[in-house]
Amino acid sequence: MSDAEDETMKRRDGGEADERVGQRAELLPEELAAGSDDPQAQAEAILEESDERTEHPEQTQHDSVQSPD
């Protein structure tokens, strides 16, 4: 297991994950304007996607139209 994967597991397993989600669930101004039915679920999804991109940057570069080849 890589260090990044290990760190992600630690975040997902305990209090740090809850803290990250809680902080991210505080909506940004543009999110407040658009509204959110479930800021907590939105935060979890955003952080999960972010962790995935961090753990697998080569896949992100492959999938993204904005990343150089």
Phi and psi in degrees as a GROMACS rama.xvg file:
@    title "Ramachandran Plot"
@    xaxis  label "Phi"
@    yaxis  label "Psi"
@TYPE xy
-74.69  165.174  SER-2
-60.6232  -39.9939  ASP-3
-63.7952  -42.8328  ALA-4
-65.4266  -40.4194  GLU-5
-62.1711  -43.791  ASP-6
-63.8966  -40.5752  GLU-7
-63.5086  -42.609  THR-8
-61.5453  -41.2309  MET-9
-60.8797  -43.1878  LYS-10
-64.2851  -40.5104  ARG-11
-73.0958  -24.3318  ARG-12
-82.5595  -21.7913  ASP-13
-150.15  -150.544  GLY-14
-57.4446  -35.5178  GLY-15
-62.5517  -37.366  GLU-16
-63.1793  -44.9715  ALA-17
-61.2279  -39.6872  ASP-18
-65.9307  -44.4653  GLU-19
-61.14  -46.2012  ARG-20
-64.7191  -43.0793  VAL-21
-60.5102  -42.3496  GLY-22
-66.591  -43.4039  GLN-23
-72.2707  -23.828  ARG-24
-70.5154  -14.8197  ALA-25
-73.9078  108.251  GLU-26
-65.9804  143.998  LEU-27
-74.3306  160.287  LEU-28
-53.2804  -42.6285  PRO-29
-69.4039  -29.1909  GLU-30
-72.5388  -37.1074  GLU-31
-61.7382  -42.1842  LEU-32
-63.8518  -39.4362  ALA-33
-79.21  -28.1314  ALA-34
87.5782  157.606  GLY-35
-149.231  126.574  SER-36
-71.5392  -30.0725  ASP-37
-148.354  82.715  ASP-38
-56.5329  -33.3402  PRO-39
-64.8822  -48.4525  GLN-40
-65.9519  -37.8919  ALA-41
-61.446  -45.3805  GLN-42
-61.9219  -43.6265  ALA-43
-60.1308  -43.5384  GLU-44
-66.4852  -42.9661  ALA-45
-61.9678  -45.5987  ILE-46
-69.2932  -35.3444  LEU-47
-63.2531  -44.912  GLU-48
-64.5251  -39.798  GLU-49
-63.7034  -44.0681  SER-50
-61.4472  -41.1978  ASP-51
-62.5041  -44.2751  GLU-52
-64.8807  -36.0676  ARG-53
-68.8173  -40.3904  THR-54
-73.773  -28.6503  GLU-55
-131.991  65.9887  HIS-56
-63.5518  -29.0896  PRO-57
-65.1444  -35.1669  GLU-58
-71.0842  -38.2217  GLN-59
-61.0101  -44.5163  THR-60
-63.4429  -37.6285  GLN-61
-66.978  -41.5021  HIS-62
-80.3883  -25.0594  ASP-63
-86.044  136.935  SER-64
-80.712  -12.1164  VAL-65
-93.6159  -17.675  GLN-66
-84.3562  136.842  SER-67
-67.7295  151.268  PRO-68
